[in-house]
Amino acid sequence: MIKTARSFESWPRTKAGEPLFTCTEDAIFYAHLIINNEMERRKIVRLRLEVMFTLQAMRKKANPNLNRMMKLAVKGQFYRECLEEVERIEKEGK
């Protein structure tokens, strides 16, 4: 688990600016950091959609790169976990 980040601004990111998650706990912890930041939440939604569309395109290929597909699927799962935790927090808060 990424324990060094105290805010979403200090969260480790890729060169493209995507948040890095090493496990589901990271995604859930990140959700707690972005609960009040609408722009960052939208970014996670956009990243998840991009992963889904990329996976769909790769499935249609005759010889898909299965290793790349697995990495994308895991990344998409982390984004989904993050968004589900944000929704759960919002429901509990109301």
Residue pairs with C-beta under 8 A, 6 or more apart in sequence:
1 22
1 23
1 25
1 26
1 29
2 11
2 12
2 20
2 21
2 22
2 26
2 29
4 10
4 12
5 11
5 12
5 33
7 33
8 19
8 30
8 33
8 34
8 37
8 40
11 19
11 20
11 30
11 33
12 19
12 20
13 19
13 20
14 20
18 47
19 30
19 44
20 26
21 27
21 30
21 75
21 78
21 82
24 77
24 78
24 81
26 78
27 78
27 79
27 81
27 82
27 85
28 81
28 82
28 85
30 82
31 81
31 82
31 83
31 85
31 86
31 89
32 85
32 89
34 40
34 41
34 44
34 82
34 86
35 86
35 89
35 90
41 83
41 86
44 79
44 82
44 83
45 83
47 79
48 76
48 79
48 80
48 83
51 72
51 73
51 75
51 76
51 79
52 76
54 72
55 69
55 72
55 73
55 76
58 64
58 65
58 68
58 69
58 72
59 69
